[in-house]
Amino acid sequence: MIGQRLEVRQGQGLVITPQLQQAIKLLQLSNLELEAYVEAELERNPLLSRDEAEAPDQPADTPSASETELTFSEGTPSPDGALDAPSDALYDAAPGERNEVQTDAQPGLSDWSRAGNGGGFDHDDFERPDEHELTLSEHLQAQASLAGFTPSEHAIALTLIDSVDEAGYLRANLGEIAERLNVPMERMEQVLSRCHGFEPSGVMARSVPECLKLQLIDCNRFDPAMAALLDNLDLLARRDLAALRKICGVDQEDLSEMIAEIQGLTPRPGAGFGSEPAQTIIPDVFVRSDPAGGWKVELNSDTLPRLLMDKRYHAEVTASARSDVDKVFVADCASQASWLVKSLDQRARTILKVASEIVRQQDAFMAFGVEFLRPLTLKMVAEAIEMHESTVSRVTSNKYVSTPRGVFELKFFFTAALQSSDGGATHSAEAVRYRIKGLIDAEDVTGEVLSDDRIVEILQEAGIDIARRTVAKYREALKIPSSVERRRQRRAA
């Protein structure tokens, strides 16, 4: 029968406080975004003010909150109050009840974020990807991940990509980068040569003639006559066609065709991609060598907003508040100011803790260069510092570290690796992708069309532990059709 009744049910519910919402949001902000957020809070909350006073000197045996020293044998610091948000604390609601979120908020703390029904929060506020036009740098980084580079070569490629301007030209001195990364110049040239095969054609050239040369090579139109023409573009600009015919060793008709081909090329291969405002990179963390051995890791104090709650003013407005609305407003401002100060402190400590562990794991890179970059994952760092992977991911997003080898994003130090089937050294994912591509490219020679299962067998024989679905995923990322489609194409040909 249908009717109304009362009943008591017991179940698990998602519990996330407004303070944790704020801390998570602050953790993933870059220093520029954090500065803008703090400015908005200063304008909105009358109880907040900047702490303009210098931090008092600390005893010699007391480590600073923004500095820690590491040696090759020491672990990472464990600052108190470090922020972490494990998945089992965020997703413990029973099925069908995840919209019944309860908040453990203090009085007057009801307007921290865009709360949904039941006091929940909008996951999109934290996890929604940026909706923006693909930039040239992002396009090149994606291709570098699929190019089959070793971890050290991938690091070199990313460093070169960082020096590409909006037009698509490489504006860095290879010798300076080679010296900074401690790699031979020949290795730099090899990596750059492979990067010259990226799309758009002609990208990462160091001059206009080289850019045009790469495009001509791509369309199989580069020959000695065209090389001579590219070496004498100044004569083409002056329309000295007689001198060009003599230098190139061609007649008028051939020269006209060559000029038409040059005019059909683009001198700005990167112009078709979106651009982002040029911003000066300000490191969040500094890494310096310690004379006593090891590395000194410290936060950049210039990027850390120092805020405090004006307790004297708080006492004055609390005493003068008469209506309930005024009292609630003052209590709300006081709670928000107190938790913002605490959240900023937790953010700084968490960044320092994660950065210190990354430096400990990549100490060989700091000392000897990119050839000694180790395979590193978010999970490895998270387990070492006893935090969740999502926390480490947020910390390393849009955060930069200044090292003796240059300024790098924290995510630069993470390189994917696949386990070895014989228990030996791990294999980088990029190298495995390159190996799969090589096996499929060799089908034209062997005449055998390899299925994904056969590729798995070949890789496992080589000591690479990989699943068939992983092979299929890498193959699709390389835009290689399945074995059935390749076999059909071979019969059609």
MARDREN-120738 format. One record per residue (C-alpha): residue number from 1; x, z, y. Coordinates in steps of 0.05 Angstrom, whole numbers, padded with zeros to 5 digits. Last residue first. Layout:
<atoms>
[NUM [X Z Y]],
...
</atoms>
This chain:
<atoms>
[493 [00955 -01043 -00040]],
[492 [00886 -01026 -00064]],
[491 [00915 -00994 -00127]],
[490 [00962 -00950 -00084]],
[489 [00905 -00931 -00037]],
[488 [00864 -00908 -00097]],
[487 [00922 -00866 -00124]],
[486 [00931 -00835 -00055]],
[485 [00857 -00819 -00051]],
[484 [00858 -00785 -00119]],
[483 [00923 -00748 -00103]],
[482 [00892 -00719 -00041]],
[481 [00906 -00746 00028]],
[480 [00965 -00722 00071]],
[479 [00947 -00697 00140]],
[478 [01006 -00647 00140]],
[477 [00956 -00591 00148]],
[476 [00918 -00620 00089]],
[475 [00980 -00617 00046]],
[474 [00994 -00545 00068]],
[473 [00923 -00523 00050]],
[472 [00925 -00560 -00017]],
[471 [00991 -00528 -00034]],
[470 [00962 -00460 -00016]],
[469 [00901 -00474 -00059]],
[468 [00948 -00489 -00118]],
[467 [00983 -00422 -00111]],
[466 [01056 -00412 -00095]],
[465 [01115 -00374 -00125]],
[464 [01176 -00415 -00108]],
[463 [01233 -00412 -00159]],
[462 [01247 -00487 -00165]],
[461 [01207 -00490 -00230]],
[460 [01151 -00458 -00189]],
[459 [01156 -00514 -00139]],
[458 [01151 -00568 -00193]],
[457 [01092 -00533 -00226]],
[456 [01055 -00525 -00161]],
[455 [01066 -00599 -00145]],
[454 [01036 -00616 -00213]],
[453 [00974 -00574 -00197]],
[452 [00967 -00609 -00129]],
[451 [00969 -00676 -00163]],
[450 [01031 -00720 -00160]],
[449 [01024 -00795 -00159]],
[448 [01081 -00823 -00201]],
[447 [01114 -00888 -00181]],
[446 [01181 -00853 -00176]],
[445 [01204 -00888 -00113]],
[444 [01138 -00892 -00074]],
[443 [01121 -00823 -00100]],
[442 [01182 -00796 -00063]],
[441 [01141 -00785 00000]],
[440 [01097 -00738 -00039]],
[439 [01155 -00695 -00061]],
[438 [01185 -00696 00009]],
[437 [01120 -00673 00040]],
[436 [01116 -00615 -00008]],
[435 [01187 -00596 00009]],
[434 [01173 -00597 00083]],
[433 [01113 -00552 00072]],
[432 [01158 -00505 00031]],
[431 [01209 -00503 00087]],
[430 [01156 -00485 00138]],
[429 [01130 -00429 00094]],
[428 [01199 -00397 00091]],
[427 [01225 -00379 00023]],
[426 [01239 -00309 -00001]],
[425 [01304 -00288 -00034]],
[424 [01305 -00274 -00108]],
[423 [01251 -00243 -00152]],
[422 [01248 -00303 -00199]],
[421 [01182 -00329 -00171]],
[420 [01207 -00324 -00100]],
[419 [01158 -00299 -00049]],
[418 [01136 -00343 00009]],
[417 [01159 -00328 00080]],
[416 [01129 -00333 00150]],
[415 [01173 -00321 00210]],
[414 [01159 -00267 00262]],
[413 [01213 -00258 00315]],
[412 [01181 -00307 00364]],
[411 [01118 -00264 00364]],
[410 [01154 -00216 00411]],
[409 [01159 -00271 00463]],
[408 [01232 -00286 00478]],
[407 [01280 -00277 00536]],
[406 [01353 -00293 00521]],
[405 [01405 -00279 00467]],
[404 [01427 -00212 00498]],
[403 [01354 -00193 00495]],
[402 [01296 -00192 00544]],
[401 [01230 -00180 00508]],
[400 [01163 -00212 00523]],
[399 [01092 -00191 00510]],
[398 [01035 -00243 00510]],
[397 [01012 -00222 00440]],
[396 [01061 -00175 00405]],
[395 [01019 -00112 00417]],
[394 [00954 -00144 00394]],
[393 [00985 -00168 00329]],
[392 [01016 -00100 00316]],
[391 [00948 -00068 00324]],
[390 [00915 -00118 00279]],
[389 [00968 -00105 00226]],
[388 [00950 -00032 00223]],
[387 [01002 00022 00238]],
[386 [01049 00062 00195]],
[385 [01113 00042 00233]],
[384 [01145 00008 00173]],
[383 [01079 -00015 00143]],
[382 [01058 -00049 00208]],
[381 [01126 -00083 00216]],
[380 [01125 -00112 00146]],
[379 [01051 -00132 00153]],
[378 [01063 -00169 00218]],
[377 [01114 -00212 00182]],
[376 [01189 -00221 00184]],
[375 [01237 -00270 00152]],
[374 [01306 -00255 00180]],
[373 [01340 -00289 00239]],
[372 [01414 -00292 00221]],
[371 [01425 -00364 00241]],
[370 [01393 -00348 00308]],
[369 [01452 -00308 00334]],
[368 [01503 -00256 00312]],
[367 [01487 -00189 00343]],
[366 [01415 -00195 00366]],
[365 [01398 -00238 00306]],
[364 [01430 -00186 00259]],
[363 [01388 -00131 00291]],
[362 [01324 -00168 00272]],
[361 [01290 -00112 00232]],
[360 [01314 -00057 00279]],
[359 [01295 -00099 00340]],
[358 [01225 -00110 00311]],
[357 [01219 -00036 00297]],
[356 [01237 -00018 00369]],
[355 [01188 -00070 00396]],
[354 [01131 -00038 00355]],
[353 [01146 00033 00378]],
[352 [01158 00012 00451]],
[351 [01093 -00026 00453]],
[350 [01056 00034 00423]],
[349 [01086 00082 00473]],
[348 [01068 00039 00532]],
[347 [00996 00029 00508]],
[346 [00988 00104 00494]],
[345 [01010 00120 00566]],
[344 [00961 00068 00593]],
[343 [00906 00097 00550]],
[342 [00919 00168 00576]],
[341 [00915 00146 00649]],
[340 [00852 00105 00633]],
[339 [00822 00164 00596]],
[338 [00829 00211 00655]],
[337 [00804 00161 00706]],
[336 [00743 00142 00664]],
[335 [00724 00215 00653]],
[334 [00732 00232 00727]],
[333 [00693 00171 00749]],
[332 [00635 00187 00702]],
[331 [00634 00260 00723]],
[330 [00631 00239 00796]],
[329 [00575 00190 00783]],
[328 [00536 00240 00741]],
[327 [00542 00292 00796]],
[326 [00520 00243 00850]],
[325 [00459 00222 00809]],
[324 [00441 00295 00795]],
[323 [00437 00308 00870]],
[322 [00481 00356 00909]],
[321 [00554 00336 00903]],
[320 [00597 00372 00955]],
[319 [00633 00416 00905]],
[318 [00647 00358 00858]],
[317 [00670 00315 00917]],
[316 [00722 00367 00937]],
[315 [00746 00383 00866]],
[314 [00756 00310 00851]],
[313 [00795 00301 00916]],
[312 [00842 00356 00893]],
[311 [00846 00328 00823]],
[310 [00867 00258 00846]],
[309 [00873 00225 00778]],
[308 [00939 00192 00765]],
[307 [00966 00122 00756]],
[306 [01034 00092 00741]],
[305 [01026 00018 00724]],
[304 [01081 -00003 00676]],
[303 [01110 -00072 00691]],
[302 [01166 -00046 00736]],
[301 [01184 00007 00683]],
[300 [01209 -00047 00636]],
[299 [01207 -00010 00570]],
[298 [01271 00009 00535]],
[297 [01308 -00009 00471]],
[296 [01382 00009 00465]],
[295 [01416 -00026 00408]],
[294 [01466 -00005 00355]],
[293 [01535 00023 00367]],
[292 [01562 00076 00415]],
[291 [01571 00023 00469]],
[290 [01497 00008 00462]],
[289 [01476 -00065 00467]],
[288 [01416 -00078 00510]],
[287 [01344 -00094 00493]],
[286 [01294 -00094 00551]],
[285 [01219 -00093 00540]],
[284 [01159 -00120 00580]],
[283 [01199 -00180 00605]],
[282 [01172 -00215 00667]],
[281 [01161 -00289 00655]],
[280 [01150 -00325 00721]],
[279 [01085 -00363 00720]],
[278 [01073 -00438 00724]],
[277 [00999 -00450 00722]],
[276 [00977 -00485 00658]],
[275 [00977 -00558 00645]],
[274 [00932 -00599 00600]],
[273 [00961 -00657 00562]],
[272 [00962 -00731 00577]],
[271 [01021 -00727 00624]],
[270 [01069 -00705 00570]],
[269 [01095 -00775 00554]],
[268 [01115 -00788 00627]],
[267 [01155 -00853 00628]],
[266 [01100 -00889 00590]],
[265 [01113 -00955 00555]],
[264 [01076 -01021 00568]],
[263 [01123 -01038 00626]],
[262 [01182 -01036 00578]],
[261 [01147 -01084 00532]],
[260 [01133 -01132 00590]],
[259 [01206 -01128 00610]],
[258 [01227 -01147 00540]],
[257 [01178 -01206 00539]],
[256 [01205 -01230 00606]],
[255 [01276 -01224 00580]],
[254 [01260 -01265 00519]],
[253 [01230 -01321 00562]],
[252 [01288 -01321 00611]],
[251 [01342 -01326 00558]],
[250 [01378 -01270 00523]],
[249 [01449 -01242 00522]],
[248 [01430 -01174 00548]],
[247 [01484 -01171 00601]],
[246 [01476 -01244 00622]],
[245 [01400 -01241 00623]],
[244 [01404 -01176 00663]],
[243 [01450 -01205 00715]],
[242 [01403 -01263 00726]],
[241 [01343 -01217 00729]],
[240 [01368 -01177 00788]],
[239 [01298 -01148 00802]],
[238 [01329 -01089 00839]],
[237 [01292 -01040 00793]],
[236 [01313 -01083 00734]],
[235 [01386 -01077 00756]],
[234 [01378 -01001 00760]],
[233 [01349 -01003 00689]],
[232 [01417 -01024 00663]],
[231 [01428 -00981 00601]],
[230 [01356 -00993 00581]],
[229 [01367 -01068 00583]],
[228 [01430 -01063 00540]],
[227 [01391 -01022 00489]],
[226 [01336 -01075 00489]],
[225 [01388 -01129 00473]],
[224 [01419 -01085 00418]],
[223 [01351 -01073 00385]],
[222 [01292 -01025 00393]],
[221 [01224 -01054 00378]],
[220 [01206 -01014 00316]],
[219 [01145 -00981 00348]],
[218 [01176 -00911 00344]],
[217 [01244 -00938 00362]],
[216 [01215 -00967 00426]],
[215 [01183 -00900 00443]],
[214 [01248 -00864 00431]],
[213 [01286 -00914 00474]],
[212 [01236 -00906 00531]],
[211 [01248 -00830 00533]],
[210 [01323 -00840 00527]],
[209 [01323 -00888 00586]],
[208 [01280 -00838 00626]],
[207 [01326 -00779 00613]],
[206 [01332 -00717 00569]],
[205 [01278 -00736 00519]],
[204 [01234 -00680 00494]],
[203 [01174 -00727 00484]],
[202 [01184 -00802 00475]],
[201 [01126 -00811 00427]],
[200 [01072 -00760 00437]],
[199 [01080 -00735 00384]],
[198 [01142 -00706 00350]],
[197 [01198 -00750 00323]],
[196 [01245 -00728 00379]],
[195 [01239 -00658 00350]],
[194 [01279 -00682 00291]],
[193 [01335 -00705 00336]],
[192 [01331 -00639 00375]],
[191 [01343 -00600 00311]],
[190 [01403 -00643 00292]],
[189 [01431 -00640 00363]],
[188 [01427 -00564 00363]],
[187 [01462 -00561 00296]],
[186 [01518 -00606 00321]],
[185 [01527 -00560 00381]],
[184 [01543 -00503 00334]],
[183 [01499 -00440 00338]],
[182 [01509 -00376 00376]],
[181 [01439 -00373 00406]],
[180 [01466 -00366 00477]],
[179 [01523 -00415 00466]],
[178 [01477 -00467 00436]],
[177 [01428 -00457 00493]],
[176 [01483 -00467 00545]],
[175 [01509 -00529 00509]],
[174 [01440 -00559 00503]],
[173 [01429 -00555 00578]],
[172 [01355 -00550 00590]],
[171 [01306 -00597 00624]],
[170 [01276 -00630 00562]],
[169 [01225 -00680 00588]],
[168 [01151 -00681 00570]],
[167 [01123 -00691 00640]],
[166 [01099 -00619 00642]],
[165 [01170 -00593 00630]],
[164 [01203 -00578 00564]],
[163 [01249 -00517 00564]],
[162 [01204 -00474 00521]],
[161 [01204 -00530 00470]],
[160 [01280 -00522 00463]],
[159 [01273 -00448 00447]],
[158 [01218 -00463 00397]],
[157 [01262 -00515 00363]],
[156 [01320 -00466 00357]],
[155 [01275 -00413 00326]],
[154 [01248 -00465 00277]],
[153 [01319 -00484 00259]],
[152 [01335 -00410 00244]],
[151 [01272 -00402 00202]],
[150 [01285 -00467 00164]],
[149 [01248 -00526 00193]],
[148 [01196 -00563 00151]],
[147 [01163 -00598 00210]],
[146 [01096 -00563 00204]],
[145 [01109 -00504 00249]],
[144 [01146 -00550 00298]],
[143 [01084 -00593 00303]],
[142 [01042 -00533 00325]],
[141 [01096 -00513 00375]],
[140 [01095 -00584 00404]],
[139 [01020 -00582 00416]],
[138 [01023 -00512 00445]],
[137 [01078 -00534 00494]],
[136 [01039 -00596 00513]],
[135 [00979 -00555 00531]],
[134 [00912 -00557 00496]],
[133 [00855 -00548 00545]],
[132 [00827 -00479 00550]],
[131 [00778 -00434 00514]],
[130 [00817 -00372 00499]],
[129 [00802 -00343 00432]],
[128 [00747 -00290 00426]],
[127 [00776 -00228 00393]],
[126 [00772 -00173 00445]],
[125 [00710 -00186 00487]],
[124 [00682 -00226 00429]],
[123 [00676 -00162 00389]],
[122 [00621 -00141 00437]],
[121 [00612 -00066 00433]],
[120 [00561 -00022 00400]],
[119 [00518 00029 00436]],
[118 [00456 00019 00392]],
[117 [00444 -00051 00419]],
[116 [00504 -00080 00456]],
[115 [00553 -00047 00502]],
[114 [00591 -00090 00552]],
[113 [00644 -00040 00569]],
[112 [00656 00030 00595]],
[111 [00588 00044 00625]],
[110 [00563 00104 00586]],
[109 [00616 00156 00601]],
[108 [00575 00204 00642]],
[107 [00571 00254 00586]],
[106 [00625 00243 00534]],
[105 [00618 00187 00484]],
[104 [00617 00191 00409]],
[103 [00585 00123 00402]],
[102 [00539 00105 00344]],
[101 [00532 00035 00318]],
[100 [00468 00015 00283]],
[99 [00483 -00060 00283]],
[98 [00527 -00050 00222]],
[97 [00468 -00024 00182]],
[96 [00453 -00082 00137]],
[95 [00512 -00067 00092]],
[94 [00539 00003 00104]],
[93 [00584 00012 00163]],
[92 [00658 00025 00152]],
[91 [00685 -00033 00192]],
[90 [00726 -00003 00249]],
[89 [00758 00055 00215]],
[88 [00773 00015 00152]],
[87 [00805 -00039 00195]],
[86 [00857 00007 00223]],
[85 [00857 00018 00299]],
[84 [00923 00047 00322]],
[83 [00947 00079 00386]],
[82 [01008 00123 00388]],
[81 [00991 00193 00411]],
[80 [01059 00222 00396]],
[79 [01118 00176 00395]],
[78 [01148 00160 00327]],
[77 [01215 00129 00340]],
[76 [01240 00075 00294]],
[75 [01290 00085 00239]],
[74 [01365 00094 00245]],
[73 [01419 00059 00204]],
[72 [01432 -00001 00248]],
[71 [01430 00042 00310]],
[70 [01372 00052 00356]],
[69 [01364 00086 00423]],
[68 [01296 00100 00455]],
[67 [01269 00090 00524]],
[66 [01202 00092 00560]],
[65 [01180 00162 00543]],
[64 [01250 00186 00558]],
[63 [01290 00223 00505]],
[62 [01304 00297 00517]],
[61 [01376 00319 00502]],
[60 [01403 00299 00570]],
[59 [01349 00338 00606]],
[58 [01298 00296 00644]],
[57 [01302 00272 00715]],
[56 [01235 00271 00749]],
[55 [01196 00205 00751]],
[54 [01195 00177 00821]],
[53 [01133 00190 00862]],
[52 [01086 00132 00878]],
[51 [01034 00153 00827]],
[50 [00978 00105 00844]],
[49 [00908 00132 00855]],
[48 [00845 00140 00815]],
[47 [00788 00186 00837]],
[46 [00755 00133 00880]],
[45 [00742 00088 00819]],
[44 [00722 00016 00833]],
[43 [00780 -00007 00876]],
[42 [00832 00027 00833]],
[41 [00798 -00001 00771]],
[40 [00802 -00072 00797]],
[39 [00876 -00062 00814]],
[38 [00888 -00035 00744]],
[37 [00856 -00097 00712]],
[36 [00897 -00144 00755]],
[35 [00961 -00107 00736]],
[34 [00942 -00109 00663]],
[33 [00931 -00184 00666]],
[32 [01000 -00193 00695]],
[31 [01033 -00146 00644]],
[30 [00998 -00182 00587]],
[29 [00935 -00151 00559]],
[28 [00930 -00138 00484]],
[27 [00935 -00062 00487]],
[26 [00889 -00054 00547]],
[25 [00829 -00079 00508]],
[24 [00844 -00035 00448]],
[23 [00852 00025 00494]],
[22 [00786 00011 00529]],
[21 [00747 00005 00464]],
[20 [00781 00067 00438]],
[19 [00758 00106 00499]],
[18 [00687 00079 00491]],
[17 [00686 00112 00423]],
[16 [00679 00074 00358]],
[15 [00638 00100 00301]],
[14 [00608 00048 00254]],
[13 [00556 00081 00210]],
[12 [00553 00108 00140]],
[11 [00487 00126 00109]],
[10 [00437 00182 00099]],
[9 [00363 00167 00103]],
[8 [00306 00213 00124]],
[7 [00234 00189 00117]],
[6 [00172 00186 00159]],
[5 [00112 00145 00139]],
[4 [00068 00088 00163]],
[3 [00025 00046 00117]],
[2 [00022 -00014 00071]],
[1 [00000 00000 00000]],
</atoms>
